C-alpha cells in the first residue's frame, strides 16, 4: 500500500498522513479511489471520447458554468466547471478532466480534446496549504508535451 505524506506546517517537513486520511475515507462521494495512472488515462479518454456514456449525458457533464472566484484555480486556468468534469484553459490548450486531493495525496487527470493527449499526475505528498509544487510539476510536464 502506498502511503501519503503531508507537510502540516508548510515548512518542508513531511510526515506520514495516515492519521489524517484514515477518518476521511468512506465519508462521502469524494472519498479515495484506488486506481493506477494507466487505467485513469483510459477512463478519461473513453469517457470524454464518448465511449462510456450517452452523448446526452456527456453533453450534460460538459456544460460549463462559471465557478465562484474564491473556488477558482487561476494557476490551472480553472474558472468553469461542468457536472463532474472540470475545464482548464491552459497555455497548452483546453483540458478537460478532474483533480483530487486528500491529505497526503493529489491527482490530476487532464484530457486535451484537440490533440487527444492525456496527462495524469499522481503524487503521494501534499502540503495542507495547497498543491503548489504539484502544479509546478504539472506545468513542466505540459511544457515538454507542448514542444
C-alpha positions in Angstrom: 0.0 0.0 0.0 1.3 3.4 -0.9 1.4 5.8 2.0 0.8 9.5 1.7 2.9 12.3 3.3 1.8 15.8 4.3 3.6 18.9 5.3 1.3 20.2 8.1 3.4 23.4 8.8 4.2 24.0 5.2 7.8 24.1 6.1 9.3 21.3 4.1 9.0 18.7 6.8 6.7 15.9 5.6 5.1 13.3 7.9 3.0 10.2 7.2 -0.6 11.3 6.7 -2.3 8.1 7.6 -3.6 9.7 10.9 -5.3 12.4 8.8 -7.0 10.5 6.0 -8.0 7.3 7.9 -11.0 9.2 9.2 -11.9 10.8 5.9 -12.1 7.7 3.7 -15.6 6.4 3.1 -17.2 9.6 4.5 -18.8 10.7 1.2 -18.8 10.5 -2.5 -15.4 12.2 -2.7 -13.5 9.6 -0.7 -10.4 8.0 -2.0 -10.3 5.9 -5.2 -7.6 3.3 -5.8 -6.5 3.4 -9.5 -3.3 3.5 -11.4 -2.3 6.2 -13.9 -2.8 4.0 -17.0 -6.3 3.0 -16.0 -7.2 6.6 -15.1 -6.0 7.7 -18.5 -8.0 5.0 -20.3 -11.1 6.0 -18.3 -10.9 9.7 -19.1 -10.1 9.0 -22.8 -13.1 6.7 -23.0 -15.4 8.9 -21.1 -14.6 12.1 -23.0 -14.3 10.2 -26.2 -18.0 9.3 -25.9 -17.4 5.5 -25.4 -18.8 5.1 -21.9 -22.0 7.1 -21.6 -24.6 8.5 -24.0 -23.8 11.7 -25.9 -26.7 13.4 -24.0 -25.1 12.5 -20.6 -21.7 13.6 -21.8 -23.2 16.9 -23.1 -24.7 17.5 -19.6 -21.4 16.7 -17.9 -19.5 19.2 -20.1 -22.0 22.0 -19.9 -19.8 24.6 -18.1 -20.8 27.3 -15.6 -18.6 29.9 -14.0 -17.4 29.0 -10.6 -17.2 31.5 -7.7 -14.0 33.5 -7.6 -12.9 32.0 -4.3 -13.1 28.5 -5.8 -11.2 29.2 -9.0 -7.7 27.9 -9.6 -6.0 30.5 -11.8 -2.7 28.6 -11.8 -4.6 25.9 -13.8 -6.9 28.2 -15.8 -9.9 26.8 -13.9 -12.7 29.3 -14.0 -15.5 26.9 -15.1 -16.8 23.5 -14.0 -19.2 21.1 -15.6 -21.2 18.4 -13.9 -18.4 16.1 -12.9 -15.9 17.3 -15.5 -13.7 20.3 -14.8 -12.4 22.6 -17.6 -8.9 24.1 -17.6 -7.8 26.8 -20.1 -4.1 26.3 -20.2 -1.4 27.9 -22.4 -1.1 24.4 -24.0 -4.8 24.2 -24.9 -8.1 23.5 -23.2 -8.1 20.4 -21.0 -11.0 18.5 -19.5 -10.7 16.3 -16.5 -10.6 16.4 -12.8 -8.3 16.8 -9.8 -8.3 15.1 -6.5 -6.8 15.9 -3.1 -6.9 14.2 0.2 -4.4 14.6 3.0 -1.1 13.3 1.6 -2.3 12.5 -1.9 -3.1 14.5 -5.0 -4.0 13.7 -8.6 -4.6 15.5 -11.9 -6.3 13.9 -14.9 -6.2 16.1 -18.0 -7.5 15.2 -21.4 -6.8 17.6 -24.3 -9.6 17.0 -26.9 -7.8 19.0 -29.6 -4.8 16.7 -29.6 -6.1 13.6 -27.9 -3.3 13.8 -25.4 -3.9 12.7 -21.8 -1.8 13.7 -18.8 -2.1 12.0 -15.5 -0.1 13.2 -12.4 -0.4 11.4 -9.1 1.6 12.3 -6.0 1.8 10.9 -2.6 2.7 14.1 -0.8 0.9 17.4 -0.4 1.0 20.4 1.9 -2.1 21.3 3.8 -2.0 24.8 2.3 -2.5 23.6 -1.3 -0.9 21.9 -4.2 1.6 24.5 -5.4 4.5 22.1 -6.0 2.2 19.7 -7.9 1.1 22.5 -10.1 4.7 23.3 -10.9 5.5 19.7 -11.8 2.3 19.5 -13.9 3.3 22.8 -15.7 6.8 21.4 -16.5 5.2 18.2 -17.9 2.8 20.1 -20.1 5.6 22.4 -21.4 7.5 19.3 -22.6 4.4 17.8 -24.2 3.6 21.1 -26.0 7.0 21.3 -27.7 
